[in-house]
Amino acid sequence: MGEGEGGGDQELNTRIKNITKCLRKNLTEAERLLWKYLRAKQLEGYKFRRQQPIDKYIVDFICFEKRIVIEVDGGQHTVEKGRDN
């Protein structure tokens, strides 16, 4: 492999992992409130995850079993204007 080839996926995965970890530690007030009800299988026994990478996106909450994604708009979306299209 030449210089710059390969390893890009690993670097991207590491970056996404770091971003999701940061997002989990810094929930918005709306996300924090919703997570209180989704965590620990409190919603009819379904497991939800928060700040989960899906392809090139990071979704706020997801239940893989029911194929449900929940996005909560908050203050960070005004800063990242145009990225949620």
Residue pairs with C-beta under 8 A, 6 or more apart in sequence:
16 53
16 58
17 53
19 58
20 51
20 52
20 53
20 58
23 51
23 58
24 50
24 51
27 35
27 50
28 72
28 74
28 75
28 76
29 74
30 72
30 73
30 74
31 50
31 60
31 61
31 72
31 74
34 61
34 70
34 72
35 50
35 61
37 43
38 48
38 50
38 61
38 70
39 48
39 50
41 47
46 63
46 65
46 66
47 63
47 64
47 65
48 61
48 62
48 63
48 70
49 61
49 62
49 63
49 64
50 60
50 61
51 58
51 59
51 60
52 58
52 59
52 61
52 62
54 62
54 69
59 69
59 70
59 71
60 69
60 70
60 71
60 72
61 69
61 70
61 71
61 72
62 68
62 69
62 70
71 84
77 84
